[in-house]
Amino acid sequence: MLPIDPSDIDPEDYGEAQTTLEMDHEDAIEHVRDVFTDAGFGIPVEFSPSEMLNEKVDAGRDPYYVLGACNPEVADRALDATDDKLGALMPCNVVVWEEEPGVQRVYHVSIMRIARLLGLPADDDEMADIVAQTGELVDEAFANLGE
């Protein structure tokens, strides 16, 4: 049994953002990578769970890709604000999966907001500022995905 009822949590509380892109999967990955980089994120980690699962357990999964986005300045502040615990949630993942050929879903949840919901920040005022800053960066990126 979970200590909370997930249905009681509004997706805005954990910073859910999503959109669709009408392009092929590889183009969508490149586009998301470029847009998030332009918004101030680095992408230190990338991987394809679908490729790995299809290879290892013959899962038959459609294309699915994870880009681990990170803004180094904000990440450094967030580690301090959470007594280094936020590293267990890093990086901030942006996921691209193929809903159907030519239509890709881009999905993200805020690790900063999740950390705050979990009570990780040692300094809640600092974490509130970090949540606001990362929210602005993610909002900028999602606003620019359609361009």
N, C-alpha and C positions, 0 to 999 in steps of 0.2 A: 504494500500500500504506500502510495506517495504521501509525503507530508503536506502537500498542497494539491488543490484540484487545478490541473492545467487549464481546464475550460474557464476558470475564473480569471485568467490572465489575458488581458487585451494584447493582441499582437503589437500594438504600439508600445506597450511596456517593455517588450524585448527587442524593439527596433526592427520589426520585420519590414522588408522592402522587396518588391518584386515587380517584374515587368516581362513582357515578351518582345523578342526581336524576330523580325521576319528576314532571316538569312540562314545560310548553312551553318552547321555546328562549328567548324574550324574558323570561319569568318567571325562568328559571334564571340568565340574565345578571344581572338585577336582584338576585336572591337572593345570588349569589356576590359581587357588588359590595358589597352591604350587609354580609355576613358578614365579608369581608376588611377592610372599613372599620372595623367594630366590633372587629376583632382588632388594630387599630393601623396598618393600611396605608392609604396614599392610593392613588388610581388616576389617575395623571397622563396615562396613554395608554390609549386603547381603539380597536380597529378590527376590522373584519370582513373577513378575507382572502377568505371565500367570496363576499361581495358584490362585492369588487373583481375577483376572478378570473372570476366569472360575467359581470360587465359587460365586462371587457377582453378575455377570451379564450373566452367562452362555455363555461366549464369545467363547468357543471352541478353544482357542488358543493352538498352539503347545508349547512345553517346551521353556521357555525364562527366563533367570536368570541374575541378575545384581550383580556384585561384586564391592563394593565401595572401591577402592584402595587409599592408602594415605601413603606418605613418610613423617613422622612427621617433620623432619628437613626442608625439602623443603616447606612443608605446612606452617610452622611458618614463613619462609622467605617470602613466597608469600603473606601471610596476611599482613606483614609489608609493602611490596612493593606496595600493592594495598589499603593501608589505611583500611584494614580489609574487603574490599568489596568482595574479592575472596571467602569468606566463603559461599556466595550465590550460588556458583557453585560447592562447595565441596560435596563429595569426587570425585576423578577421577574415573568415572565408566568404567568398562570393562564388556561388555555384551556377554553372550553366548546364542545363540538360535539354535534350531534344524531346519536345512534346510530340512532334511529328516532323517529317522531313520539311525543312524550310522554316520551322517555328521553334525557337529556343526560349526556354524560361530562364531568367536571371533572378537569383534569389539570394538574400542576405539577411542575417540577424545580427544585432549589435552585441558583441561580446562585452562591451563596456556596460550596456544596460543589463545584460544577464548577470555580470559580476555584481552590479549594484543590487539587483533582485536577490542575489545569494548572500548579500551582506558582506562581500569581500572588502569594500573600501575601508581603510583605516581612517581616511580623511574624507568624509562624505561631501563637504563643500568642494574640495578639489575634484572629486570624482564627478560631481554634478557639472563642473566646468568642462571636464574631459568628455563626458557624455554629450554635452552641447556641441563641443568642437568637432568630435567625430561625426555626430549627426549631421552637421552642416556639410562636412566633406562627403559623406555618403549621399546626402540629398543632392549635392552638386553633381556627383557622378551619375546617379540615377536620372537626373534631369537631362544630362547630356548623352545618355545611352541612345535616345531616339534620334540623335542628330547624325 
